[in-house]
Amino acid sequence: MSARVPTPKLHGYGVRWDPGARLYRVRNERTGQWLHESCGALAGFSTYGAADAAWRRFEPRPSAAC
């Protein structure tokens, strides 16, 4: 399945604003993969905070060594 890949502006690492959809999109910067809903549609968020939280779950950071 090929989803429309947005041409958004970087709004924060992994969070991008899609002006056409007027939504924030989430991208895994390590793999280049966009976050999709369970139905296969490209995920979109109306607030930066929600997009940032989704990005943190989508692209987990390695835990720091003690």
N, CA, C and O atoms as CSV, one atom per row, in Angstrom:
chain,resi,resn,atom,element,x,y,z
A,1,MET,N,N,0.849,-1.173,0.000
A,1,MET,CA,C,0.000,0.000,0.000
A,1,MET,C,C,0.892,1.232,0.000
A,1,MET,O,O,1.811,1.317,0.814
A,2,SER,N,N,0.653,2.162,-0.867
A,2,SER,CA,C,1.452,3.375,-0.882
A,2,SER,C,C,0.600,4.544,-0.423
A,2,SER,O,O,-0.391,4.903,-1.059
A,3,ALA,N,N,1.000,5.124,0.680
A,3,ALA,CA,C,0.286,6.289,1.208
A,3,ALA,C,C,0.926,7.546,0.651
A,3,ALA,O,O,2.105,7.559,0.297
A,4,ARG,N,N,0.135,8.597,0.582
A,4,ARG,CA,C,0.670,9.877,0.129
A,4,ARG,C,C,1.720,10.335,1.126
A,4,ARG,O,O,1.437,10.458,2.318
A,5,VAL,N,N,2.910,10.582,0.654
A,5,VAL,CA,C,3.967,11.064,1.522
A,5,VAL,C,C,3.906,12.583,1.511
A,5,VAL,O,O,4.052,13.206,0.460
A,6,PRO,N,N,3.693,13.179,2.678
A,6,PRO,CA,C,3.576,14.630,2.717
A,6,PRO,C,C,4.913,15.306,2.460
A,6,PRO,O,O,5.969,14.686,2.591
A,7,THR,N,N,4.860,16.561,2.099
A,7,THR,CA,C,6.068,17.359,1.950
A,7,THR,C,C,6.050,18.424,3.042
A,7,THR,O,O,6.029,19.623,2.763
A,8,PRO,N,N,6.058,17.960,4.291
A,8,PRO,CA,C,5.896,18.885,5.400
A,8,PRO,C,C,7.194,19.597,5.772
A,8,PRO,O,O,8.286,19.207,5.358
A,9,LYS,N,N,7.038,20.635,6.552
A,9,LYS,CA,C,8.170,21.386,7.074
A,9,LYS,C,C,8.512,20.827,8.450
A,9,LYS,O,O,7.625,20.535,9.252
A,10,LEU,N,N,9.795,20.685,8.708
A,10,LEU,CA,C,10.249,20.177,9.998
A,10,LEU,C,C,9.811,21.136,11.092
A,10,LEU,O,O,10.084,22.334,11.019
A,11,HIS,N,N,9.132,20.612,12.107
A,11,HIS,CA,C,8.643,21.438,13.207
A,11,HIS,C,C,9.311,21.053,14.514
A,11,HIS,O,O,9.175,21.764,15.510
A,12,GLY,N,N,9.999,19.988,14.526
A,12,GLY,CA,C,10.685,19.441,15.682
A,12,GLY,C,C,11.186,18.085,15.227
A,12,GLY,O,O,10.591,17.488,14.329
A,13,TYR,N,N,12.229,17.593,15.798
A,13,TYR,CA,C,12.791,16.328,15.340
A,13,TYR,C,C,11.710,15.257,15.316
A,13,TYR,O,O,11.166,14.902,16.361
A,14,GLY,N,N,11.399,14.748,14.148
A,14,GLY,CA,C,10.397,13.696,14.003
A,14,GLY,C,C,8.971,14.192,13.878
A,14,GLY,O,O,8.071,13.408,13.578
A,15,VAL,N,N,8.746,15.479,14.103
A,15,VAL,CA,C,7.394,16.051,13.992
A,15,VAL,C,C,7.414,17.106,12.897
A,15,VAL,O,O,8.221,18.035,12.921
A,16,ARG,N,N,6.530,16.947,11.956
A,16,ARG,CA,C,6.494,17.874,10.817
A,16,ARG,C,C,5.082,18.387,10.578
A,16,ARG,O,O,4.097,17.684,10.804
A,17,TRP,N,N,5.011,19.620,10.119
A,17,TRP,CA,C,3.729,20.258,9.810
A,17,TRP,C,C,3.413,20.014,8.346
A,17,TRP,O,O,4.228,20.311,7.472
A,18,ASP,N,N,2.238,19.479,8.077
A,18,ASP,CA,C,1.779,19.245,6.715
A,18,ASP,C,C,0.782,20.365,6.392
A,18,ASP,O,O,-0.371,20.301,6.819
A,19,PRO,N,N,1.210,21.386,5.643
A,19,PRO,CA,C,0.328,22.523,5.393
A,19,PRO,C,C,-0.900,22.167,4.565
A,19,PRO,O,O,-1.947,22.796,4.725
A,20,GLY,N,N,-0.799,21.187,3.697
A,20,GLY,CA,C,-1.941,20.784,2.884
A,20,GLY,C,C,-3.063,20.177,3.715
A,20,GLY,O,O,-4.241,20.426,3.460
A,21,ALA,N,N,-2.693,19.389,4.700
A,21,ALA,CA,C,-3.681,18.741,5.570
A,21,ALA,C,C,-3.948,19.555,6.833
A,21,ALA,O,O,-4.920,19.307,7.546
A,22,ARG,N,N,-3.077,20.533,7.103
A,22,ARG,CA,C,-3.152,21.346,8.322
A,22,ARG,C,C,-3.098,20.458,9.561
A,22,ARG,O,O,-3.871,20.623,10.505
A,23,LEU,N,N,-2.155,19.504,9.527
A,23,LEU,CA,C,-1.941,18.566,10.626
A,23,LEU,C,C,-0.444,18.351,10.823
A,23,LEU,O,O,0.354,18.560,9.909
A,24,TYR,N,N,-0.083,17.933,12.022
A,24,TYR,CA,C,1.284,17.508,12.274
A,24,TYR,C,C,1.401,16.042,11.870
A,24,TYR,O,O,0.479,15.257,12.091
A,25,ARG,N,N,2.529,15.677,11.280
A,25,ARG,CA,C,2.817,14.293,10.904
A,25,ARG,C,C,4.022,13.823,11.703
A,25,ARG,O,O,4.852,14.628,12.125
A,26,VAL,N,N,4.112,12.523,11.905
A,26,VAL,CA,C,5.191,11.932,12.697
A,26,VAL,C,C,6.027,11.023,11.812
A,26,VAL,O,O,5.498,10.176,11.093
A,27,ARG,N,N,7.328,11.209,11.876
A,27,ARG,CA,C,8.259,10.432,11.050
A,27,ARG,C,C,9.373,9.877,11.918
A,27,ARG,O,O,9.928,10.584,12.759
A,28,ASN,N,N,9.697,8.610,11.711
A,28,ASN,CA,C,10.842,8.003,12.368
A,28,ASN,C,C,12.066,8.462,11.591
A,28,ASN,O,O,12.279,8.031,10.458
A,29,GLU,N,N,12.862,9.322,12.182
A,29,GLU,CA,C,14.006,9.905,11.473
A,29,GLU,C,C,15.111,8.888,11.221
A,29,GLU,O,O,15.939,9.087,10.332
A,30,ARG,N,N,15.135,7.820,11.976
A,30,ARG,CA,C,16.162,6.784,11.766
A,30,ARG,C,C,15.859,5.926,10.543
A,30,ARG,O,O,16.764,5.536,9.806
A,31,THR,N,N,14.570,5.634,10.335
A,31,THR,CA,C,14.188,4.736,9.238
A,31,THR,C,C,13.543,5.463,8.067
A,31,THR,O,O,13.476,4.921,6.964
A,32,GLY,N,N,13.064,6.694,8.295
A,32,GLY,CA,C,12.368,7.437,7.251
A,32,GLY,C,C,10.914,7.043,7.113
A,32,GLY,O,O,10.230,7.506,6.200
A,33,GLN,N,N,10.430,6.193,8.008
A,33,GLN,CA,C,9.053,5.691,7.943
A,33,GLN,C,C,8.092,6.675,8.603
A,33,GLN,O,O,8.384,7.224,9.665
A,34,TRP,N,N,6.937,6.891,7.960
A,34,TRP,CA,C,5.887,7.749,8.504
A,34,TRP,C,C,4.954,6.923,9.378
A,34,TRP,O,O,4.714,5.749,9.098
A,35,LEU,N,N,4.429,7.531,10.430
A,35,LEU,CA,C,3.482,6.862,11.314
A,35,LEU,C,C,2.121,6.784,10.627
A,35,LEU,O,O,1.631,7.774,10.084
A,36,HIS,N,N,1.520,5.596,10.659
A,36,HIS,CA,C,0.201,5.371,10.056
A,36,HIS,C,C,-0.788,4.903,11.118
A,36,HIS,O,O,-0.402,4.316,12.129
A,37,GLU,N,N,-2.049,5.166,10.877
A,37,GLU,CA,C,-3.125,4.661,11.733
A,37,GLU,C,C,-3.245,3.156,11.489
A,37,GLU,O,O,-2.684,2.631,10.527
A,38,SER,N,N,-3.976,2.468,12.362
A,38,SER,CA,C,-4.146,1.018,12.205
A,38,SER,C,C,-4.840,0.658,10.899
A,38,SER,O,O,-4.653,-0.448,10.391
A,39,CYS,N,N,-5.642,1.575,10.342
A,39,CYS,CA,C,-6.342,1.323,9.074
A,39,CYS,C,C,-5.433,1.547,7.862
A,39,CYS,O,O,-5.826,1.266,6.730
A,40,GLY,N,N,-4.230,2.049,8.098
A,40,GLY,CA,C,-3.282,2.273,7.011
A,40,GLY,C,C,-3.163,3.718,6.570
A,40,GLY,O,O,-2.265,4.061,5.800
A,41,ALA,N,N,-4.059,4.571,7.049
A,41,ALA,CA,C,-4.003,5.998,6.686
A,41,ALA,C,C,-2.842,6.678,7.405
A,41,ALA,O,O,-2.477,6.296,8.516
A,42,LEU,N,N,-2.280,7.669,6.772
A,42,LEU,CA,C,-1.212,8.457,7.365
A,42,LEU,C,C,-1.741,9.151,8.615
A,42,LEU,O,O,-2.766,9.830,8.562
A,43,ALA,N,N,-1.047,8.983,9.738
A,43,ALA,CA,C,-1.501,9.576,11.004
A,43,ALA,C,C,-1.314,11.089,10.978
A,43,ALA,O,O,-0.313,11.589,10.463
A,44,GLY,N,N,-2.271,11.805,11.529
A,44,GLY,CA,C,-2.202,13.258,11.621
A,44,GLY,C,C,-2.664,13.718,12.989
A,44,GLY,O,O,-3.568,13.126,13.579
A,45,PHE,N,N,-2.046,14.774,13.493
A,45,PHE,CA,C,-2.348,15.285,14.830
A,45,PHE,C,C,-2.616,16.778,14.747
A,45,PHE,O,O,-1.924,17.501,14.030
A,46,SER,N,N,-3.623,17.238,15.481
A,46,SER,CA,C,-3.980,18.650,15.428
A,46,SER,C,C,-3.130,19.505,16.359
A,46,SER,O,O,-3.088,20.726,16.208
A,47,THR,N,N,-2.445,18.877,17.327
A,47,THR,CA,C,-1.575,19.634,18.223
A,47,THR,C,C,-0.157,19.085,18.186
A,47,THR,O,O,0.063,17.893,17.971
A,48,TYR,N,N,0.792,19.976,18.399
A,48,TYR,CA,C,2.194,19.565,18.421
A,48,TYR,C,C,2.453,18.592,19.570
A,48,TYR,O,O,3.188,17.619,19.402
A,49,GLY,N,N,1.855,18.846,20.734
A,49,GLY,CA,C,2.068,17.990,21.897
A,49,GLY,C,C,1.651,16.545,21.644
A,49,GLY,O,O,2.352,15.614,22.041
A,50,ALA,N,N,0.523,16.362,20.990
A,50,ALA,CA,C,0.051,15.010,20.675
A,50,ALA,C,C,0.987,14.341,19.673
A,50,ALA,O,O,1.282,13.153,19.795
A,51,ALA,N,N,1.451,15.100,18.686
A,51,ALA,CA,C,2.367,14.549,17.690
A,51,ALA,C,C,3.703,14.188,18.328
A,51,ALA,O,O,4.278,13.145,18.018
A,52,ASP,N,N,4.196,15.041,19.212
A,52,ASP,CA,C,5.464,14.781,19.884
A,52,ASP,C,C,5.370,13.525,20.753
A,52,ASP,O,O,6.292,12.709,20.767
A,53,ALA,N,N,4.265,13.371,21.473
A,53,ALA,CA,C,4.074,12.176,22.301
A,53,ALA,C,C,4.026,10.920,21.437
A,53,ALA,O,O,4.598,9.892,21.802
A,54,ALA,N,N,3.349,10.999,20.298
A,54,ALA,CA,C,3.291,9.847,19.384
A,54,ALA,C,C,4.668,9.542,18.821
A,54,ALA,O,O,5.041,8.377,18.682
A,55,TRP,N,N,5.426,10.582,18.495
A,55,TRP,CA,C,6.777,10.366,17.975
A,55,TRP,C,C,7.651,9.676,19.011
A,55,TRP,O,O,8.424,8.780,18.672
A,56,ARG,N,N,7.535,10.083,20.275
A,56,ARG,CA,C,8.359,9.467,21.340
A,56,ARG,C,C,8.050,7.977,21.493
A,56,ARG,O,O,8.931,7.194,21.846
A,57,ARG,N,N,6.805,7.585,21.228
A,57,ARG,CA,C,6.465,6.150,21.255
A,57,ARG,C,C,6.912,5.457,19.968
A,57,ARG,O,O,7.314,4.294,19.992
A,58,PHE,N,N,6.843,6.172,18.850
A,58,PHE,CA,C,7.149,5.604,17.545
A,58,PHE,C,C,8.649,5.427,17.333
A,58,PHE,O,O,9.078,4.443,16.729
A,59,GLU,N,N,9.438,6.359,17.818
A,59,GLU,CA,C,10.896,6.280,17.674
A,59,GLU,C,C,11.532,6.360,19.067
A,59,GLU,O,O,12.031,7.411,19.469
A,60,PRO,N,N,11.508,5.250,19.790
A,60,PRO,CA,C,12.051,5.278,21.148
A,60,PRO,C,C,13.549,5.548,21.139
A,60,PRO,O,O,14.276,5.104,20.250
A,61,ARG,N,N,13.976,6.266,22.123
A,61,ARG,CA,C,15.410,6.572,22.260
A,61,ARG,C,C,16.060,5.500,23.095
A,61,ARG,O,O,15.431,4.963,24.007
A,62,PRO,N,N,17.305,5.174,22.809
A,62,PRO,CA,C,17.996,4.194,23.636
A,62,PRO,C,C,18.168,4.757,25.048
A,62,PRO,O,O,18.426,5.948,25.218
A,63,SER,N,N,18.024,3.902,26.049
A,63,SER,CA,C,18.176,4.383,27.418
A,63,SER,C,C,19.647,4.694,27.709
A,63,SER,O,O,20.554,4.036,27.200
A,64,ALA,N,N,19.845,5.682,28.516
A,64,ALA,CA,C,21.199,6.124,28.845
A,64,ALA,C,C,21.870,5.096,29.768
A,64,ALA,O,O,21.235,4.504,30.641
A,65,ALA,N,N,23.145,4.914,29.547
A,65,ALA,CA,C,23.905,3.995,30.404
A,65,ALA,C,C,24.129,4.639,31.763
A,65,ALA,O,O,24.344,5.847,31.856
A,66,CYS,N,N,24.080,3.843,32.803
A,66,CYS,CA,C,24.270,4.368,34.164
A,66,CYS,C,C,25.737,4.523,34.482
A,66,CYS,O,O,26.088,4.952,35.582
